């Protein structure tokens, strides 16, 4: 099958270079407008002094210390991280002055920068929701929460084409052909062969939809047990905002395009709800996680810490890196400046100056997450001695 996949990908990528010539000849060179010189993109991470970090001297680093130490567990054997993680283990007790000295001794701050040179970006929020469900289906619990399908095929493009490192295709085999995996609509209508793959059944389709967006959550079971689930994989389709779709077609005012606003709309329009949800063809599959964890497992493989962990785009910011974030509280101009840890990723988190702020578990966290759409700046702290490449492919 490896040879089949290699052939498929070769044909797929080479197709871009074998487009048919246009039927109409292009105008002569003299008629073309003068070429506009291209402006090189700004380096995504630019070194700065500590004085550039807004609010750094006043930050209480003790609140982020446990999250940093936890992140050192999967990083401590990597050469670039080893000196800092070994030194962190020796700091007892962790007072604020000692922690400022530690970070300034072992790390260099880099300003996260957009390709056009701008330093402002988008900061959103996410949380760990609570759903009501069961391990068996019933009239009340009728919406399946699936584990990873047996026929989901994942192709690591970087293994075949090194220039496509960190890029993957998801699909399935149809005879001898690799085709896209089933969409949300096809999964929900039973086209996908997912019989026996449901981990749980929940009582609300919209809650399940938003669980997939958040990536992790807890499920209250009828016997009083609390189960925890986390992201396992995805069907390969890009995320599409249903809130934006409701606003664009005039079904919901912008100020109500929140999780609760969409749920209220669904309750008022139950017959239209499936079509709305299917606008987002992306579908997330889950796995069980130990209920004893202090928080949901992020992409780094450590439990997330409420109000101290963020999701980032790992193509520009390495997982595990401390990130000093300067933004504002949700729906407010009140400054929110603090040291965060890049410990997670997300399908909608794309770009250099882009973060998703983890608010924790429950309704209050959900309210903060649902209303957070702030502007912000980010400074990434990288181990001294490591120089990030100019193209943004950070390899820590």
TORKOL-4160 file (C-alpha; in steps of 0.2 Angstrom, whole numbers, padded with zeros to 4 digits, m for minus):
396
<pt num="1" X="0000" Y="0000" Z="0000"/>
<pt num="2" X="0015" Y="0011" Z="0003"/>
<pt num="3" X="0019" Y="0011" Z="m0016"/>
<pt num="4" X="0001" Y="0015" Z="m0020"/>
<pt num="5" X="0001" Y="0030" Z="m0008"/>
<pt num="6" X="0018" Y="0036" Z="m0015"/>
<pt num="7" X="0011" Y="0035" Z="m0033"/>
<pt num="8" X="m0005" Y="0044" Z="m0028"/>
<pt num="9" X="0004" Y="0058" Z="m0019"/>
<pt num="10" X="0016" Y="0060" Z="m0034"/>
<pt num="11" X="0002" Y="0062" Z="m0046"/>
<pt num="12" X="m0007" Y="0073" Z="m0034"/>
<pt num="13" X="0007" Y="0085" Z="m0032"/>
<pt num="14" X="0014" Y="0084" Z="m0050"/>
<pt num="15" X="m0003" Y="0088" Z="m0056"/>
<pt num="16" X="0000" Y="0106" Z="m0050"/>
<pt num="17" X="0014" Y="0107" Z="m0063"/>
<pt num="18" X="0005" Y="0100" Z="m0078"/>
<pt num="19" X="m0009" Y="0112" Z="m0080"/>
<pt num="20" X="m0016" Y="0113" Z="m0098"/>
<pt num="21" X="m0011" Y="0128" Z="m0108"/>
<pt num="22" X="m0024" Y="0142" Z="m0110"/>
<pt num="23" X="m0033" Y="0142" Z="m0127"/>
<pt num="24" X="m0030" Y="0161" Z="m0129"/>
<pt num="25" X="m0012" Y="0166" Z="m0131"/>
<pt num="26" X="m0006" Y="0179" Z="m0118"/>
<pt num="27" X="m0002" Y="0197" Z="m0123"/>
<pt num="28" X="0015" Y="0201" Z="m0129"/>
<pt num="29" X="0028" Y="0206" Z="m0116"/>
<pt num="30" X="0027" Y="0224" Z="m0120"/>
<pt num="31" X="0008" Y="0225" Z="m0116"/>
<pt num="32" X="0011" Y="0218" Z="m0098"/>
<pt num="33" X="0012" Y="0230" Z="m0083"/>
<pt num="34" X="0029" Y="0232" Z="m0075"/>
<pt num="35" X="0032" Y="0219" Z="m0062"/>
<pt num="36" X="0030" Y="0224" Z="m0044"/>
<pt num="37" X="0045" Y="0219" Z="m0033"/>
<pt num="38" X="0040" Y="0207" Z="m0020"/>
<pt num="39" X="0042" Y="0212" Z="m0002"/>
<pt num="40" X="0050" Y="0198" Z="0008"/>
<pt num="41" X="0039" Y="0192" Z="0023"/>
<pt num="42" X="0045" Y="0197" Z="0040"/>
<pt num="43" X="0054" Y="0184" Z="0051"/>
<pt num="44" X="0040" Y="0176" Z="0062"/>
<pt num="45" X="0050" Y="0177" Z="0078"/>
<pt num="46" X="0062" Y="0192" Z="0080"/>
<pt num="47" X="0073" Y="0194" Z="0095"/>
<pt num="48" X="0070" Y="0208" Z="0107"/>
<pt num="49" X="0075" Y="0214" Z="0124"/>
<pt num="50" X="0066" Y="0210" Z="0140"/>
<pt num="51" X="0060" Y="0228" Z="0141"/>
<pt num="52" X="0050" Y="0225" Z="0126"/>
<pt num="53" X="0038" Y="0214" Z="0135"/>
<pt num="54" X="0023" Y="0224" Z="0141"/>
<pt num="55" X="0021" Y="0221" Z="0160"/>
<pt num="56" X="0035" Y="0208" Z="0162"/>
<pt num="57" X="0042" Y="0216" Z="0177"/>
<pt num="58" X="0026" Y="0215" Z="0186"/>
<pt num="59" X="0021" Y="0198" Z="0181"/>
<pt num="60" X="0019" Y="0185" Z="0195"/>
<pt num="61" X="0028" Y="0170" Z="0188"/>
<pt num="62" X="0024" Y="0159" Z="0202"/>
<pt num="63" X="0006" Y="0156" Z="0195"/>
<pt num="64" X="0014" Y="0149" Z="0179"/>
<pt num="65" X="0028" Y="0139" Z="0187"/>
<pt num="66" X="0019" Y="0122" Z="0189"/>
<pt num="67" X="0013" Y="0123" Z="0171"/>
<pt num="68" X="0031" Y="0126" Z="0165"/>
<pt num="69" X="0038" Y="0112" Z="0176"/>
<pt num="70" X="0025" Y="0100" Z="0170"/>
<pt num="71" X="0029" Y="0105" Z="0152"/>
<pt num="72" X="0048" Y="0101" Z="0155"/>
<pt num="73" X="0043" Y="0082" Z="0158"/>
<pt num="74" X="0042" Y="0078" Z="0139"/>
<pt num="75" X="0056" Y="0092" Z="0134"/>
<pt num="76" X="0069" Y="0089" Z="0147"/>
<pt num="77" X="0079" Y="0076" Z="0137"/>
<pt num="78" X="0080" Y="0088" Z="0121"/>
<pt num="79" X="0097" Y="0096" Z="0120"/>
<pt num="80" X="0090" Y="0114" Z="0118"/>
<pt num="81" X="0079" Y="0112" Z="0133"/>
<pt num="82" X="0089" Y="0102" Z="0145"/>
<pt num="83" X="0099" Y="0116" Z="0153"/>
<pt num="84" X="0083" Y="0126" Z="0157"/>
<pt num="85" X="0073" Y="0111" Z="0163"/>
<pt num="86" X="0088" Y="0104" Z="0174"/>
<pt num="87" X="0090" Y="0122" Z="0182"/>
<pt num="88" X="0071" Y="0123" Z="0185"/>
<pt num="89" X="0071" Y="0107" Z="0195"/>
<pt num="90" X="0083" Y="0114" Z="0207"/>
<pt num="91" X="0073" Y="0130" Z="0211"/>
<pt num="92" X="0066" Y="0127" Z="0228"/>
<pt num="93" X="0056" Y="0137" Z="0234"/>
<pt num="94" X="0050" Y="0146" Z="0218"/>
<pt num="95" X="0049" Y="0164" Z="0223"/>
<pt num="96" X="0045" Y="0178" Z="0210"/>
<pt num="97" X="0062" Y="0186" Z="0210"/>
<pt num="98" X="0071" Y="0169" Z="0208"/>
<pt num="99" X="0059" Y="0165" Z="0193"/>
<pt num="100" X="0062" Y="0181" Z="0184"/>
<pt num="101" X="0081" Y="0178" Z="0186"/>
<pt num="102" X="0078" Y="0160" Z="0180"/>
<pt num="103" X="0069" Y="0165" Z="0164"/>
<pt num="104" X="0081" Y="0180" Z="0160"/>
<pt num="105" X="0096" Y="0168" Z="0162"/>
<pt num="106" X="0090" Y="0154" Z="0152"/>
<pt num="107" X="0079" Y="0161" Z="0139"/>
<pt num="108" X="0079" Y="0174" Z="0125"/>
<pt num="109" X="0062" Y="0183" Z="0121"/>
<pt num="110" X="0056" Y="0184" Z="0103"/>
<pt num="111" X="0042" Y="0195" Z="0096"/>
<pt num="112" X="0029" Y="0185" Z="0087"/>
<pt num="113" X="0027" Y="0195" Z="0070"/>
<pt num="114" X="0015" Y="0193" Z="0056"/>
<pt num="115" X="0021" Y="0191" Z="0038"/>
<pt num="116" X="0017" Y="0209" Z="0035"/>
<pt num="117" X="0027" Y="0215" Z="0050"/>
<pt num="118" X="0013" Y="0218" Z="0061"/>
<pt num="119" X="0013" Y="0212" Z="0079"/>
<pt num="120" X="m0005" Y="0211" Z="0084"/>
<pt num="121" X="m0015" Y="0195" Z="0082"/>
<pt num="122" X="m0031" Y="0187" Z="0087"/>
<pt num="123" X="m0033" Y="0179" Z="0105"/>
<pt num="124" X="m0048" Y="0168" Z="0107"/>
<pt num="125" X="m0053" Y="0156" Z="0121"/>
<pt num="126" X="m0058" Y="0138" Z="0124"/>
<pt num="127" X="m0063" Y="0127" Z="0139"/>
<pt num="128" X="m0067" Y="0110" Z="0145"/>
<pt num="129" X="m0086" Y="0108" Z="0144"/>
<pt num="130" X="m0097" Y="0096" Z="0154"/>
<pt num="131" X="m0109" Y="0085" Z="0144"/>
<pt num="132" X="m0123" Y="0073" Z="0150"/>
<pt num="133" X="m0121" Y="0055" Z="0142"/>
<pt num="134" X="m0121" Y="0036" Z="0144"/>
<pt num="135" X="m0111" Y="0022" Z="0138"/>
<pt num="136" X="m0126" Y="0014" Z="0129"/>
<pt num="137" X="m0139" Y="0023" Z="0118"/>
<pt num="138" X="m0157" Y="0027" Z="0123"/>
<pt num="139" X="m0171" Y="0039" Z="0118"/>
<pt num="140" X="m0162" Y="0052" Z="0129"/>
<pt num="141" X="m0144" Y="0048" Z="0124"/>
<pt num="142" X="m0145" Y="0047" Z="0105"/>
<pt num="143" X="m0130" Y="0056" Z="0099"/>
<pt num="144" X="m0114" Y="0046" Z="0097"/>
<pt num="145" X="m0097" Y="0052" Z="0102"/>
<pt num="146" X="m0085" Y="0042" Z="0092"/>
<pt num="147" X="m0068" Y="0035" Z="0094"/>
<pt num="148" X="m0055" Y="0034" Z="0079"/>
<pt num="149" X="m0063" Y="0024" Z="0064"/>
<pt num="150" X="m0053" Y="0009" Z="0059"/>
<pt num="151" X="m0053" Y="0014" Z="0041"/>
<pt num="152" X="m0046" Y="0032" Z="0044"/>
<pt num="153" X="m0030" Y="0033" Z="0034"/>
<pt num="154" X="m0017" Y="0045" Z="0039"/>
<pt num="155" X="m0003" Y="0049" Z="0026"/>
<pt num="156" X="0013" Y="0058" Z="0033"/>
<pt num="157" X="0018" Y="0068" Z="0018"/>
<pt num="158" X="0034" Y="0073" Z="0026"/>
<pt num="159" X="0039" Y="0054" Z="0026"/>
<pt num="160" X="0038" Y="0054" Z="0007"/>
<pt num="161" X="0042" Y="0073" Z="0003"/>
<pt num="162" X="0054" Y="0081" Z="0016"/>
<pt num="163" X="0048" Y="0098" Z="0010"/>
<pt num="164" X="0031" Y="0094" Z="0016"/>
<pt num="165" X="0036" Y="0091" Z="0034"/>
<pt num="166" X="0022" Y="0092" Z="0047"/>
<pt num="167" X="0009" Y="0090" Z="0034"/>
<pt num="168" X="m0003" Y="0075" Z="0033"/>
<pt num="169" X="m0017" Y="0069" Z="0023"/>
<pt num="170" X="m0032" Y="0060" Z="0030"/>
<pt num="171" X="m0043" Y="0049" Z="0019"/>
<pt num="172" X="m0049" Y="0031" Z="0016"/>
<pt num="173" X="m0046" Y="0018" Z="0003"/>
<pt num="174" X="m0060" Y="0015" Z="m0010"/>
<pt num="175" X="m0054" Y="0000" Z="m0020"/>
<pt num="176" X="m0037" Y="0005" Z="m0025"/>
<pt num="177" X="m0040" Y="0024" Z="m0024"/>
<pt num="178" X="m0036" Y="0035" Z="m0009"/>
<pt num="179" X="m0052" Y="0047" Z="m0007"/>
<pt num="180" X="m0057" Y="0060" Z="0006"/>
<pt num="181" X="m0064" Y="0053" Z="0022"/>
<pt num="182" X="m0082" Y="0054" Z="0026"/>
<pt num="183" X="m0089" Y="0072" Z="0030"/>
<pt num="184" X="m0099" Y="0077" Z="0045"/>
<pt num="185" X="m0115" Y="0074" Z="0036"/>
<pt num="186" X="m0110" Y="0057" Z="0030"/>
<pt num="187" X="m0104" Y="0052" Z="0047"/>
<pt num="188" X="m0121" Y="0058" Z="0055"/>
<pt num="189" X="m0132" Y="0050" Z="0042"/>
<pt num="190" X="m0124" Y="0033" Z="0044"/>
<pt num="191" X="m0114" Y="0032" Z="0028"/>
<pt num="192" X="m0097" Y="0030" Z="0037"/>
<pt num="193" X="m0094" Y="0012" Z="0044"/>
<pt num="194" X="m0093" Y="0017" Z="0062"/>
<pt num="195" X="m0104" Y="0004" Z="0070"/>
<pt num="196" X="m0096" Y="m0001" Z="0087"/>
<pt num="197" X="m0085" Y="0014" Z="0088"/>
<pt num="198" X="m0096" Y="0025" Z="0099"/>
<pt num="199" X="m0087" Y="0028" Z="0116"/>
<pt num="200" X="m0102" Y="0037" Z="0123"/>
<pt num="201" X="m0119" Y="0043" Z="0119"/>
<pt num="202" X="m0124" Y="0061" Z="0124"/>
<pt num="203" X="m0141" Y="0070" Z="0125"/>
<pt num="204" X="m0137" Y="0086" Z="0115"/>
<pt num="205" X="m0131" Y="0088" Z="0097"/>
<pt num="206" X="m0125" Y="0106" Z="0099"/>
<pt num="207" X="m0116" Y="0101" Z="0115"/>
<pt num="208" X="m0107" Y="0087" Z="0106"/>
<pt num="209" X="m0103" Y="0099" Z="0091"/>
<pt num="210" X="m0095" Y="0111" Z="0103"/>
<pt num="211" X="m0086" Y="0097" Z="0112"/>
<pt num="212" X="m0077" Y="0094" Z="0095"/>
<pt num="213" X="m0072" Y="0112" Z="0094"/>
<pt num="214" X="m0065" Y="0113" Z="0111"/>
<pt num="215" X="m0056" Y="0096" Z="0109"/>
<pt num="216" X="m0059" Y="0089" Z="0126"/>
<pt num="217" X="m0072" Y="0088" Z="0140"/>
<pt num="218" X="m0080" Y="0078" Z="0153"/>
<pt num="219" X="m0096" Y="0067" Z="0153"/>
<pt num="220" X="m0107" Y="0065" Z="0168"/>
<pt num="221" X="m0114" Y="0047" Z="0167"/>
<pt num="222" X="m0130" Y="0041" Z="0175"/>
<pt num="223" X="m0121" Y="0031" Z="0188"/>
<pt num="224" X="m0113" Y="0047" Z="0195"/>
<pt num="225" X="m0096" Y="0043" Z="0186"/>
<pt num="226" X="m0087" Y="0057" Z="0178"/>
<pt num="227" X="m0078" Y="0052" Z="0162"/>
<pt num="228" X="m0065" Y="0062" Z="0153"/>
<pt num="229" X="m0062" Y="0062" Z="0134"/>
<pt num="230" X="m0049" Y="0071" Z="0123"/>
<pt num="231" X="m0045" Y="0074" Z="0105"/>
<pt num="232" X="m0039" Y="0058" Z="0096"/>
<pt num="233" X="m0040" Y="0062" Z="0077"/>
<pt num="234" X="m0050" Y="0072" Z="0064"/>
<pt num="235" X="m0058" Y="0067" Z="0047"/>
<pt num="236" X="m0046" Y="0079" Z="0037"/>
<pt num="237" X="m0059" Y="0093" Z="0033"/>
<pt num="238" X="m0055" Y="0111" Z="0037"/>
<pt num="239" X="m0065" Y="0119" Z="0051"/>
<pt num="240" X="m0079" Y="0131" Z="0046"/>
<pt num="241" X="m0088" Y="0143" Z="0058"/>
<pt num="242" X="m0107" Y="0140" Z="0059"/>
<pt num="243" X="m0109" Y="0156" Z="0070"/>
<pt num="244" X="m0101" Y="0166" Z="0055"/>
<pt num="245" X="m0113" Y="0157" Z="0043"/>
<pt num="246" X="m0128" Y="0162" Z="0054"/>
<pt num="247" X="m0123" Y="0180" Z="0054"/>
<pt num="248" X="m0119" Y="0180" Z="0036"/>
<pt num="249" X="m0137" Y="0174" Z="0031"/>
<pt num="250" X="m0145" Y="0185" Z="0044"/>
<pt num="251" X="m0151" Y="0172" Z="0055"/>
<pt num="252" X="m0142" Y="0178" Z="0070"/>
<pt num="253" X="m0135" Y="0196" Z="0075"/>
<pt num="254" X="m0116" Y="0197" Z="0077"/>
<pt num="255" X="m0117" Y="0200" Z="0096"/>
<pt num="256" X="m0127" Y="0184" Z="0098"/>
<pt num="257" X="m0115" Y="0173" Z="0088"/>
<pt num="258" X="m0109" Y="0164" Z="0104"/>
<pt num="259" X="m0110" Y="0146" Z="0109"/>
<pt num="260" X="m0126" Y="0150" Z="0119"/>
<pt num="261" X="m0133" Y="0160" Z="0105"/>
<pt num="262" X="m0130" Y="0146" Z="0093"/>
<pt num="263" X="m0138" Y="0133" Z="0105"/>
<pt num="264" X="m0153" Y="0145" Z="0108"/>
<pt num="265" X="m0155" Y="0146" Z="0089"/>
<pt num="266" X="m0154" Y="0127" Z="0087"/>
<pt num="267" X="m0168" Y="0125" Z="0101"/>
<pt num="268" X="m0179" Y="0137" Z="0091"/>
<pt num="269" X="m0175" Y="0129" Z="0074"/>
<pt num="270" X="m0173" Y="0110" Z="0077"/>
<pt num="271" X="m0177" Y="0105" Z="0059"/>
<pt num="272" X="m0164" Y="0117" Z="0052"/>
<pt num="273" X="m0150" Y="0112" Z="0065"/>
<pt num="274" X="m0143" Y="0097" Z="0056"/>
<pt num="275" X="m0140" Y="0107" Z="0040"/>
<pt num="276" X="m0132" Y="0121" Z="0050"/>
<pt num="277" X="m0120" Y="0109" Z="0059"/>
<pt num="278" X="m0116" Y="0100" Z="0042"/>
<pt num="279" X="m0109" Y="0116" Z="0035"/>
<pt num="280" X="m0094" Y="0112" Z="0046"/>
<pt num="281" X="m0088" Y="0096" Z="0037"/>
<pt num="282" X="m0074" Y="0094" Z="0050"/>
<pt num="283" X="m0077" Y="0080" Z="0063"/>
<pt num="284" X="m0067" Y="0076" Z="0078"/>
<pt num="285" X="m0064" Y="0058" Z="0085"/>
<pt num="286" X="m0060" Y="0056" Z="0104"/>
<pt num="287" X="m0052" Y="0044" Z="0116"/>
<pt num="288" X="m0054" Y="0041" Z="0134"/>
<pt num="289" X="m0042" Y="0050" Z="0146"/>
<pt num="290" X="m0039" Y="0046" Z="0164"/>
<pt num="291" X="m0052" Y="0055" Z="0176"/>
<pt num="292" X="m0038" Y="0058" Z="0188"/>
<pt num="293" X="m0029" Y="0070" Z="0177"/>
<pt num="294" X="m0028" Y="0088" Z="0184"/>
<pt num="295" X="m0034" Y="0094" Z="0167"/>
<pt num="296" X="m0036" Y="0088" Z="0149"/>
<pt num="297" X="m0021" Y="0082" Z="0140"/>
<pt num="298" X="m0015" Y="0095" Z="0127"/>
<pt num="299" X="m0005" Y="0092" Z="0111"/>
<pt num="300" X="0012" Y="0092" Z="0121"/>
<pt num="301" X="0005" Y="0077" Z="0131"/>
<pt num="302" X="0004" Y="0086" Z="0148"/>
<pt num="303" X="m0012" Y="0091" Z="0157"/>
<pt num="304" X="m0017" Y="0109" Z="0153"/>
<pt num="305" X="m0018" Y="0122" Z="0167"/>
<pt num="306" X="m0032" Y="0134" Z="0168"/>
<pt num="307" X="m0028" Y="0151" Z="0163"/>
<pt num="308" X="m0010" Y="0147" Z="0160"/>
<pt num="309" X="m0010" Y="0135" Z="0145"/>
<pt num="310" X="m0013" Y="0141" Z="0127"/>
<pt num="311" X="m0015" Y="0133" Z="0110"/>
<pt num="312" X="m0004" Y="0139" Z="0096"/>
<pt num="313" X="0001" Y="0135" Z="0078"/>
<pt num="314" X="0016" Y="0124" Z="0080"/>
<pt num="315" X="0023" Y="0128" Z="0063"/>
<pt num="316" X="0029" Y="0145" Z="0071"/>
<pt num="317" X="0029" Y="0142" Z="0090"/>
<pt num="318" X="0036" Y="0126" Z="0097"/>
<pt num="319" X="0026" Y="0116" Z="0109"/>
<pt num="320" X="0032" Y="0119" Z="0127"/>
<pt num="321" X="0038" Y="0136" Z="0125"/>
<pt num="322" X="0034" Y="0150" Z="0137"/>
<pt num="323" X="0024" Y="0164" Z="0129"/>
<pt num="324" X="0022" Y="0181" Z="0137"/>
<pt num="325" X="0004" Y="0186" Z="0131"/>
<pt num="326" X="m0002" Y="0204" Z="0131"/>
<pt num="327" X="m0021" Y="0205" Z="0128"/>
<pt num="328" X="m0037" Y="0210" Z="0137"/>
<pt num="329" X="m0050" Y="0201" Z="0147"/>
<pt num="330" X="m0065" Y="0195" Z="0137"/>
<pt num="331" X="m0077" Y="0210" Z="0131"/>
<pt num="332" X="m0066" Y="0222" Z="0140"/>
<pt num="333" X="m0051" Y="0234" Z="0139"/>
<pt num="334" X="m0044" Y="0228" Z="0155"/>
<pt num="335" X="m0026" Y="0222" Z="0152"/>
<pt num="336" X="m0023" Y="0203" Z="0153"/>
<pt num="337" X="m0004" Y="0201" Z="0153"/>
<pt num="338" X="0004" Y="0185" Z="0159"/>
<pt num="339" X="0016" Y="0171" Z="0156"/>
<pt num="340" X="0007" Y="0157" Z="0147"/>
<pt num="341" X="0014" Y="0140" Z="0141"/>
<pt num="342" X="0011" Y="0134" Z="0123"/>
<pt num="343" X="0005" Y="0116" Z="0127"/>
<pt num="344" X="m0009" Y="0113" Z="0114"/>
<pt num="345" X="m0014" Y="0116" Z="0096"/>
<pt num="346" X="m0031" Y="0117" Z="0087"/>
<pt num="347" X="m0038" Y="0116" Z="0069"/>
<pt num="348" X="m0043" Y="0134" Z="0069"/>
<pt num="349" X="m0027" Y="0141" Z="0077"/>
<pt num="350" X="m0017" Y="0146" Z="0062"/>
<pt num="351" X="m0004" Y="0160" Z="0061"/>
<pt num="352" X="0011" Y="0167" Z="0070"/>
<pt num="353" X="0002" Y="0179" Z="0082"/>
<pt num="354" X="m0013" Y="0168" Z="0086"/>
<pt num="355" X="m0017" Y="0160" Z="0103"/>
<pt num="356" X="m0032" Y="0151" Z="0110"/>
<pt num="357" X="m0033" Y="0154" Z="0129"/>
<pt num="358" X="m0038" Y="0139" Z="0140"/>
<pt num="359" X="m0050" Y="0145" Z="0153"/>
<pt num="360" X="m0052" Y="0128" Z="0162"/>
<pt num="361" X="m0068" Y="0118" Z="0166"/>
<pt num="362" X="m0086" Y="0122" Z="0168"/>
<pt num="363" X="m0099" Y="0135" Z="0165"/>
<pt num="364" X="m0089" Y="0150" Z="0171"/>
<pt num="365" X="m0074" Y="0145" Z="0160"/>
<pt num="366" X="m0086" Y="0143" Z="0146"/>
<pt num="367" X="m0093" Y="0160" Z="0147"/>
<pt num="368" X="m0076" Y="0168" Z="0147"/>
<pt num="369" X="m0070" Y="0157" Z="0132"/>
<pt num="370" X="m0086" Y="0160" Z="0122"/>
<pt num="371" X="m0084" Y="0179" Z="0123"/>
<pt num="372" X="m0066" Y="0180" Z="0121"/>
<pt num="373" X="m0060" Y="0187" Z="0104"/>
<pt num="374" X="m0047" Y="0200" Z="0108"/>
<pt num="375" X="m0032" Y="0208" Z="0100"/>
<pt num="376" X="m0015" Y="0203" Z="0108"/>
<pt num="377" X="0004" Y="0203" Z="0106"/>
<pt num="378" X="0015" Y="0188" Z="0110"/>
<pt num="379" X="0033" Y="0186" Z="0115"/>
<pt num="380" X="0040" Y="0168" Z="0113"/>
<pt num="381" X="0054" Y="0163" Z="0126"/>
<pt num="382" X="0066" Y="0151" Z="0117"/>
<pt num="383" X="0081" Y="0143" Z="0126"/>
<pt num="384" X="0097" Y="0153" Z="0124"/>
<pt num="385" X="0108" Y="0146" Z="0110"/>
<pt num="386" X="0094" Y="0142" Z="0099"/>
<pt num="387" X="0091" Y="0153" Z="0084"/>
<pt num="388" X="0074" Y="0150" Z="0075"/>
<pt num="389" X="0075" Y="0149" Z="0056"/>
<pt num="390" X="0069" Y="0163" Z="0046"/>
<pt num="391" X="0055" Y="0153" Z="0037"/>
<pt num="392" X="0045" Y="0150" Z="0054"/>
<pt num="393" X="0048" Y="0131" Z="0054"/>
<pt num="394" X="0053" Y="0130" Z="0072"/>
<pt num="395" X="0062" Y="0114" Z="0076"/>
<pt num="396" X="0064" Y="0113" Z="0094"/>
